[in-house]
Amino acid sequence: MALNRFAERGFGCAAIAGLLGVLVGLVLPVCNSEHRGRRSQCLSQMRQISMALQTYATNNNGQLPPAYIADENGRPMHSWRVLLLPYMEQQALYDRYNFDEPWNGPNNSRLAGEIPQLYQCPDDDRPRGDSQRPWTSYVVVVGPNTIWPGTESGGLDRIPDGSDRTLLLVEVRDSGINWMEPRDLTLEEMNPRINGEGRLGISSVHPNVAHFMFADGHGGPLSDDLKPDTLRQLIQIDDGAPSYTDF
């Protein structure tokens, strides 16, 4: 109807098209700027998590937290994300967590909606602190020969391939993993493609890339074009690190 009014006032189709072009030209830079800002914030959040992990290791003889704590039967009970809370200025939340019950026990379930902001990508399309979907955007890759072997603690100072060529933290879109849940990606079961279809894997809402952090504290985007074999080399600690031209 608005376009019809323009036409009634003597504006031709070419003029209307030109006006629309101007409006699109004004809106797109704003949208792109906002998206770049959120993407930058996402990487900044991962960097802060990485720094917290580095501090944890410094205070624990160079050892990272285990990917999860298990009970006497081997059942995963508590996540590294909970263990990291005191190193993220979340001591009060940590003190309310009950390690005598599983992550989804009566007390701990009440904390789901209090997911720390750092654990959710700002580009995710769900509200922050959504108690129905308190999913983390940031996970680790667990498995033999990774820096996250499971219930054992990995050491930042004992990485044969080098800490600058070993993935510490990765991004996952719509993970479905509660931030307290002792579950992450596993090397053998994850999708070997960045932003691949089907199985859960390294992915994001950012076009054509997903963010990562290396064990030495630097990070950036991983491209959709990264070869599965190269990704596996970046995850494992002693299988020969790829050159920087490979990713």
Secondary structure, 3 states (H helix, E strand, C coil): CHHHHHHHCCCCHHHHHHHHHHHHHHHHHHHHHHHHHHHHHHHHHHHHHHHHHHHHHHCCCCECCCCEEECCCCCEEEEHHHHCHHHHCCHHHHHHCCCCCCCCCHHHHCCHHHCCHHHCCCCCCCCCCCCCCCECCEECEECCCECCCCCCCCECCCCCCCHHHCEEEEECCCCCCECCCCCCEECCCCECCCCCCCCCECCCCCCCEEEEEECCCCEEEEECCCCHHHHHHHHECCCCCCCHHHC
